[in-house]
Amino acid sequence: MIAKTPKPPYYAVIFTSFRTDIDDDYAETSKRMTSLAKESEGFLGMESAREEIGITVSYWKDVDSIMKWRMNADHQQAQKLGKEKWYKNYKVRICKVERDYEF
C-alpha cells in the first residue's frame, strides 16, 4: 500500500538492506518495530518491499522525530540484532521530500 503523506515538506528515511539466512525472530521483531514506529510522534507512514534487496521507506514530520525514533531503546536493540545476525549489509538515507504527486 502506498503511504498517505501530507503536503510536503516532510522527511523520508530509506533503509536498504541485504539479509542473511538467519530468521531467528526477524519477522516478529520487524512487526514490533513497525507497530512502535506507527505510535511514534511525527511518524507519517511506511512502504516496504523485499526481493533480493529489501527497501523500506518511512516518512516523518521532521528530523527531530527521526532522531527520537533512532534513539528508541527497543529500536536500538533491534538495530543491534540486525547488525549481529539479520543483515549482510544495509544503508540508511535521510531525505527531505520537497515535492510529491500521484496518479
C-alpha positions as CSV (number, residue, x, y, z in Angstrom):
1,M,0.0,0.0,0.0
2,I,1.3,3.5,-0.8
3,A,1.5,5.6,2.3
4,K,-0.7,8.6,2.6
5,T,1.6,11.6,3.4
6,P,0.8,15.2,4.0
7,K,1.7,18.1,1.7
8,P,5.5,18.5,1.6
9,P,7.9,19.2,3.1
10,Y,8.4,16.1,5.2
11,Y,11.2,13.6,5.5
12,A,11.9,10.1,4.3
13,V,14.2,7.5,5.8
14,I,15.2,5.0,3.2
15,F,16.5,1.7,4.7
16,T,18.1,-0.6,2.0
17,S,19.3,-4.0,3.1
18,F,20.6,-7.4,2.1
19,R,19.5,-10.2,4.5
20,T,21.5,-13.1,5.9
21,D,19.9,-16.6,6.0
22,I,19.2,-16.2,9.7
23,D,15.5,-15.8,10.5
24,D,15.7,-16.0,14.3
25,D,12.8,-13.8,15.5
26,Y,13.3,-11.4,12.5
27,A,9.6,-11.3,11.4
28,E,8.3,-10.8,15.0
29,T,10.8,-8.0,15.6
30,S,10.0,-6.4,12.3
31,K,6.3,-6.4,13.1
32,R,7.0,-5.0,16.6
33,M,9.2,-2.2,15.2
34,T,6.5,-1.3,12.6
35,S,4.0,-1.1,15.4
36,L,6.3,1.0,17.6
37,A,7.2,3.4,14.7
38,K,3.5,3.9,14.0
39,E,3.0,5.0,17.6
40,S,6.0,7.4,17.5
41,E,5.5,11.2,17.4
42,G,6.0,12.5,13.9
43,F,5.5,9.2,12.1
44,L,3.6,9.7,8.8
45,G,3.6,6.3,7.1
46,M,5.7,3.5,5.6
47,E,6.2,1.4,2.5
48,S,8.3,-1.7,2.2
49,A,9.3,-4.3,-0.4
50,R,11.7,-7.3,-0.5
51,E,13.1,-9.4,-3.2
52,E,16.8,-9.9,-3.4
53,I,17.2,-6.4,-1.8
54,G,14.9,-5.0,0.8
55,I,13.8,-1.4,0.8
56,T,11.7,0.2,3.5
57,V,10.8,3.9,3.3
58,S,9.4,5.5,6.4
59,Y,8.0,9.1,6.4
60,W,8.4,11.6,9.2
61,K,7.2,15.1,10.1
62,D,10.7,16.3,10.9
63,V,14.3,15.4,11.6
64,D,13.7,15.5,15.4
65,S,11.1,12.8,15.1
66,I,13.5,10.7,13.1
67,M,16.2,11.1,15.7
68,K,13.8,10.2,18.6
69,W,12.9,7.0,16.7
70,R,16.5,6.2,16.1
71,M,17.2,6.6,19.9
72,N,14.2,4.5,21.0
73,A,15.6,1.7,23.3
74,D,13.6,-1.1,21.6
75,H,14.6,0.2,18.2
76,Q,18.3,0.3,19.2
77,Q,18.1,-3.3,20.4
78,A,16.6,-4.3,17.0
79,Q,19.4,-2.4,15.2
80,K,22.0,-4.3,17.3
81,L,20.4,-7.6,16.4
82,G,20.2,-6.6,12.8
83,K,23.9,-5.8,12.7
84,E,24.8,-9.1,14.5
85,K,22.6,-11.5,12.6
86,W,19.9,-10.4,10.2
87,Y,21.7,-8.2,7.7
88,K,24.7,-8.8,5.5
89,N,24.8,-5.1,4.9
90,Y,22.5,-2.1,4.9
91,K,22.4,1.6,4.2
92,V,20.2,4.4,5.7
93,R,19.5,7.5,3.8
94,I,17.5,10.5,5.2
95,C,15.9,12.8,2.6
96,K,13.8,15.9,2.7
97,V,10.7,15.5,0.4
98,E,10.1,18.8,-1.2
99,R,7.6,17.7,-3.8
100,D,5.3,14.7,-4.4
101,Y,2.5,13.9,-6.8
102,E,0.3,10.8,-7.5
103,F,-1.5,9.3,-10.4
